Amino acid sequence: MPGRFVHLRLLALRLGLLLGLLTALRLLFFLVYRHLFPALPPGQGLQVLLQGFRFDLATITWWNIPFILLHLLPLPWRNTRLAQRLLFSWFMVANGLLFLVCTIDLAFFGFNLKRVGRDLLGQLGPGIRNLPSFLADHTWVAAVFAVALVVMWKAYPRLRRRQDRMRWAPETAAALAGLGILFVAGRGGWQYQALSPASAADHVDVPYSPLVTNSAFTFVYSLAKPELAQHAYFSRQELDRRMPLRYTIRHDAGDRPDNVVVIIVESLGREYVSAISGETAYMPFLDSLAGESAVFTNAFANAERSNKGICAVLGGIPSLMDDAFMNTAYADNRVEGLGKRLKQMGYSTSFFHGGFNGEYKFDSFTRTAGFDTYYGKDQYPDKAGYDGHWGIYDEEWLQFMADRLDREKKPFGAAVFTLSSHDPFPVPARWKGHFPKGDQEIHESLGYVDMALRNFFGRARKSDWYANTLFVITADHTYPWNIHPPWFTNPAGRFAVPIMFFRGDGSLKGRDASVAQQLDIIPSILDLVGFEGDINTFGRSLFKNDRIPYAIQYANGQYQMIQGDRLLFFNGEKPVGLFAYGTDTLFTTDLLRTEPATADTMQLRMEAVIQRFGQAMHDNELALP
């Protein structure tokens, strides 16, 4: 009968419309970010589409469970005009939110290099405040969202023919069959475990994983999954042997209780410091300072976002979760903070950030890390320094910090997080056209920030504390947007940052090419200033040879670890790729089969770090009491 199973066919057409729109968004996503991915061979391209369908079907099923049930339940009410209006309203509202998440990530991915998770909720405050400038810079994203809504509205399949007289047996059988099919679709197939973001690399090479997933899937998955999975790769005794947290620092003859100033420069990728990378120079002052510093030329960030980066630099916390530490259920755990240990040595401590007070919970986190005094935008006396977006321009803010440090009790430990090299890269009108614009949006602002740093150091040299101060310069993360030199687009280069140690009297110099990471900064500082005792740390002193150098990151549901000249991808259960990150720029040659011993060694190391992190978070052991 032509009127039979009308609602089942309508459901298929309506869900099919969503599937087509998500596929179109995936193609658009690839076109926007194709420069971030290796060349896509035809076979891999087909797999990306096929596996993408799995993720899209699972997403649509999760997102539309009430909508699906109302179609399948064999109730005559489905034929009424009211029922169809309610179904249409649900379709537009629920799936409008689905496409809102996906279209937002068309822009957001360029900053994070990963699909969004629950961390998106942590960006709501600054995101709403900066919404006008975001829309101005990304009008195409708003246009894509509007087009998706219009297509859903206009192409939504309507009920043209009512169902014939209800036949309960076939309708119930069809409903059960439909539920069975959608149950499988919601799991992503018949495989043993349901889809997770890590499943994206099951059938495609790891670099293409973000093309397979979609942002609504990763967002919902992050909300539904436990805050932090606990792994048991090793016994407690074996874990203590492979990855001890306790780290002993001994006072050496050359150590001295210098003041400490940690400078975290927004988005300062290693490529921008020509003295390290050999790329085009945009920061001449930092290049000159590198010649007078101890420079770690193979250093890496541990995360892709500011609030995660600051946790690594000032709290020694690995970024092995979707969200930053301060936004998780573990936010009240003890932290092995730099300020905490410096205070034990009699230091006064302060943190400077020219942004809005409370932005990204920097104020609460830095207090947890032991910094007693917080200076934010509210503490800056001249509101004329406001850049109109994020806070006080770096030039004024760094001078403000220098003035405050003059009043600090010695020795002091201070950290500053700059902001002028953050999108939309505000440069004061008086400096417009003064710095090279280069071929990335960030380049001009980096010239401005470099000038601000030059002026800060010039001001600091006039102070009595300068000669007895240890300066540490690094980044929160890299800047992934725009076109970069090829190596800085691969999974190692995307985390490549400078780590430099400079003493005001010029007594600390040299270059070291061993692997370094942000987690090494706290133990290295404590080692240099003469700390005596034990701390808990995932890092090492960069000035000692007492732990194996490594760097670890987590993105797109995959762990990655850099050790020696290799990078290993690990999905939590098995290695999924091994690459010579220094020479294989586009990650075209997977070495898993040809170097199994290397992969095994690195896997054991990575498992130990992952298990130790989960156990430390769960048992509140990030820091010694």
Secondary structure in CASP SS format (residue, H / E / C, confidence):
PFRMAT SS
TARGET T0000
AUTHOR 0000-0000-0000
METHOD secondary structure of the structure
MODEL  1
M C 1.00
P C 1.00
G C 1.00
R C 1.00
F C 1.00
V H 1.00
H H 1.00
L H 1.00
R H 1.00
L H 1.00
L H 1.00
A H 1.00
L H 1.00
R H 1.00
L H 1.00
G H 1.00
L H 1.00
L H 1.00
L H 1.00
G H 1.00
L H 1.00
L H 1.00
T H 1.00
A H 1.00
L H 1.00
R H 1.00
L H 1.00
L H 1.00
F H 1.00
F H 1.00
L H 1.00
V H 1.00
Y H 1.00
R H 1.00
H H 1.00
L H 1.00
F C 1.00
P C 1.00
A C 1.00
L C 1.00
P C 1.00
P H 1.00
G H 1.00
Q H 1.00
G H 1.00
L H 1.00
Q H 1.00
V H 1.00
L H 1.00
L H 1.00
Q H 1.00
G H 1.00
F H 1.00
R H 1.00
F H 1.00
D H 1.00
L H 1.00
A H 1.00
T H 1.00
I H 1.00
T H 1.00
W H 1.00
W H 1.00
N C 1.00
I H 1.00
P H 1.00
F H 1.00
I H 1.00
L H 1.00
L H 1.00
H H 1.00
L H 1.00
L C 1.00
P C 1.00
L C 1.00
P H 1.00
W H 1.00
R H 1.00
N H 1.00
T C 1.00
R H 1.00
L H 1.00
A H 1.00
Q H 1.00
R H 1.00
L H 1.00
L H 1.00
F H 1.00
S H 1.00
W H 1.00
F H 1.00
M H 1.00
V H 1.00
A H 1.00
N H 1.00
G H 1.00
L H 1.00
L H 1.00
F H 1.00
L H 1.00
V H 1.00
C H 1.00
T H 1.00
I H 1.00
D H 1.00
L H 1.00
A H 1.00
F H 1.00
F H 1.00
G H 1.00
F H 1.00
N H 1.00
L C 1.00
K C 1.00
R C 1.00
V C 1.00
G C 1.00
R H 1.00
D H 1.00
L H 1.00
L H 1.00
G H 1.00
Q H 1.00
L H 1.00
G H 1.00
P H 1.00
G H 1.00
I H 1.00
R H 1.00
N C 1.00
L H 1.00
P H 1.00
S H 1.00
F H 1.00
L H 1.00
A H 1.00
D H 1.00
H C 1.00
T H 1.00
W H 1.00
V H 1.00
A H 1.00
A H 1.00
V H 1.00
F H 1.00
A H 1.00
V H 1.00
A H 1.00
L H 1.00
V H 1.00
V H 1.00
M H 1.00
W H 1.00
K H 1.00
A H 1.00
Y C 1.00
P C 1.00
R C 1.00
L C 1.00
R C 1.00
R C 1.00
R C 1.00
Q C 1.00
D C 1.00
R C 1.00
M C 1.00
R C 1.00
W H 1.00
A H 1.00
P H 1.00
E H 1.00
T H 1.00
A H 1.00
A H 1.00
A H 1.00
L H 1.00
A H 1.00
G H 1.00
L H 1.00
G H 1.00
I H 1.00
L H 1.00
F H 1.00
V H 1.00
A H 1.00
G H 1.00
R H 1.00
G C 1.00
G C 1.00
W C 1.00
Q C 1.00
Y C 1.00
Q C 1.00
A C 1.00
L C 1.00
S C 1.00
P H 1.00
A H 1.00
S H 1.00
A H 1.00
A H 1.00
D C 1.00
H C 1.00
V C 1.00
D C 1.00
V H 1.00
P H 1.00
Y H 1.00
S H 1.00
P H 1.00
L H 1.00
V H 1.00
T C 1.00
N C 1.00
S H 1.00
A H 1.00
F H 1.00
T H 1.00
F H 1.00
V H 1.00
Y H 1.00
S H 1.00
L H 1.00
A H 1.00
K C 1.00
P C 1.00
E C 1.00
L C 1.00
A C 1.00
Q C 1.00
H C 1.00
A C 1.00
Y C 1.00
F C 1.00
S C 1.00
R H 1.00
Q H 1.00
E H 1.00
L H 1.00
D H 1.00
R H 1.00
R H 1.00
M C 1.00
P C 1.00
L C 1.00
R E 1.00
Y E 1.00
T E 1.00
I E 1.00
R C 1.00
H C 1.00
D C 1.00
A C 1.00
G C 1.00
D C 1.00
R C 1.00
P C 1.00
D C 1.00
N E 1.00
V E 1.00
V E 1.00
V E 1.00
I E 1.00
I E 1.00
V E 1.00
E C 1.00
S C 1.00
L C 1.00
G C 1.00
R H 1.00
E H 1.00
Y H 1.00
V C 1.00
S H 1.00
A H 1.00
I H 1.00
S H 1.00
G C 1.00
E C 1.00
T C 1.00
A C 1.00
Y C 1.00
M C 1.00
P H 1.00
F H 1.00
L H 1.00
D H 1.00
S H 1.00
L H 1.00
A H 1.00
G C 1.00
E C 1.00
S C 1.00
A E 1.00
V E 1.00
F E 1.00
T E 1.00
N E 1.00
A E 1.00
F E 1.00
A C 1.00
N C 1.00
A C 1.00
E C 1.00
R C 1.00
S H 1.00
N H 1.00
K H 1.00
G H 1.00
I H 1.00
C H 1.00
A H 1.00
V H 1.00
L H 1.00
G H 1.00
G C 1.00
I C 1.00
P C 1.00
S C 1.00
L C 1.00
M C 1.00
D C 1.00
D C 1.00
A C 1.00
F H 1.00
M H 1.00
N H 1.00
T C 1.00
A C 1.00
Y C 1.00
A C 1.00
D C 1.00
N C 1.00
R C 1.00
V C 1.00
E C 1.00
G C 1.00
L H 1.00
G H 1.00
K H 1.00
R H 1.00
L H 1.00
K H 1.00
Q H 1.00
M C 1.00
G C 1.00
Y C 1.00
S E 1.00
T E 1.00
S E 1.00
F E 1.00
F E 1.00
H E 1.00
G C 1.00
G E 1.00
F C 1.00
N C 1.00
G C 1.00
E H 1.00
Y H 1.00
K H 1.00
F H 1.00
D H 1.00
S H 1.00
F H 1.00
T H 1.00
R H 1.00
T H 1.00
A C 1.00
G C 1.00
F C 1.00
D C 1.00
T E 1.00
Y E 1.00
Y E 1.00
G C 1.00
K H 1.00
D H 1.00
Q H 1.00
Y C 1.00
P C 1.00
D C 1.00
K H 1.00
A H 1.00
G H 1.00
Y E 1.00
D C 1.00
G C 1.00
H C 1.00
W C 1.00
G E 1.00
I E 1.00
Y C 1.00
D H 1.00
E H 1.00
E H 1.00
W H 1.00
L H 1.00
Q H 1.00
F H 1.00
M H 1.00
A H 1.00
D H 1.00
R H 1.00
L H 1.00
D H 1.00
R H 1.00
E C 1.00
K C 1.00
K C 1.00
P C 1.00
F E 1.00
G E 1.00
A E 1.00
A E 1.00
V E 1.00
F E 1.00
T C 1.00
L C 1.00
S C 1.00
S C 1.00
H C 1.00
D C 1.00
P C 1.00
F C 1.00
P C 1.00
V C 1.00
P C 1.00
A H 1.00
R H 1.00
W H 1.00
K C 1.00
G C 1.00
H C 1.00
F C 1.00
P C 1.00
K C 1.00
G C 1.00
D C 1.00
Q C 1.00
E C 1.00
I C 1.00
H H 1.00
E H 1.00
S H 1.00
L H 1.00
G H 1.00
Y H 1.00
V H 1.00
D H 1.00
M H 1.00
A H 1.00
L H 1.00
R H 1.00
N H 1.00
F H 1.00
F H 1.00
G H 1.00
R H 1.00
A H 1.00
R C 1.00
K C 1.00
S C 1.00
D C 1.00
W C 1.00
Y H 1.00
A H 1.00
N H 1.00
T E 1.00
L E 1.00
F E 1.00
V E 1.00
I E 1.00
T E 1.00
A E 1.00
D C 1.00
H C 1.00
T C 1.00
Y C 1.00
P C 1.00
W C 1.00
N C 1.00
I C 1.00
H C 1.00
P C 1.00
P H 1.00
W H 1.00
F H 1.00
T H 1.00
N C 1.00
P C 1.00
A C 1.00
G H 1.00
R H 1.00
F H 1.00
A E 1.00
V C 1.00
P C 1.00
I E 1.00
M E 1.00
F E 1.00
F E 1.00
R E 1.00
G C 1.00
D C 1.00
G C 1.00
S C 1.00
L C 1.00
K C 1.00
G E 1.00
R E 1.00
D E 1.00
A E 1.00
S E 1.00
V E 1.00
A E 1.00
Q E 1.00
Q H 1.00
L H 1.00
D H 1.00
I H 1.00
I H 1.00
P H 1.00
S H 1.00
I H 1.00
L H 1.00
D H 1.00
L H 1.00
V C 1.00
G C 1.00
F C 1.00
E C 1.00
G E 1.00
D E 1.00
I E 1.00
N E 1.00
T C 1.00
F C 1.00
G C 1.00
R C 1.00
S C 1.00
L C 1.00
F C 1.00
K C 1.00
N C 1.00
D C 1.00
R C 1.00
I C 1.00
P C 1.00
Y C 1.00
A E 1.00
I E 1.00
Q E 1.00
Y E 1.00
A E 1.00
N C 1.00
G C 1.00
Q E 1.00
Y E 1.00
Q E 1.00
M E 1.00
I E 1.00
Q E 1.00
G C 1.00
D C 1.00
R E 1.00
L E 1.00
L E 1.00
F E 1.00
F E 1.00
N C 1.00
G C 1.00
E C 1.00
K C 1.00
P E 1.00
V E 1.00
G E 1.00
L E 1.00
F E 1.00
A C 1.00
Y C 1.00
G C 1.00
T C 1.00
D C 1.00
T C 1.00
L C 1.00
F C 1.00
T C 1.00
T C 1.00
D C 1.00
L C 1.00
L C 1.00
R C 1.00
T C 1.00
E C 1.00
P H 1.00
A H 1.00
T H 1.00
A H 1.00
D H 1.00
T H 1.00
M H 1.00
Q H 1.00
L H 1.00
R H 1.00
M H 1.00
E H 1.00
A H 1.00
V H 1.00
I H 1.00
Q H 1.00
R H 1.00
F H 1.00
G H 1.00
Q H 1.00
A H 1.00
M H 1.00
H H 1.00
D C 1.00
N C 1.00
E C 1.00
L C 1.00
A C 1.00
L C 1.00
P C 1.00
END
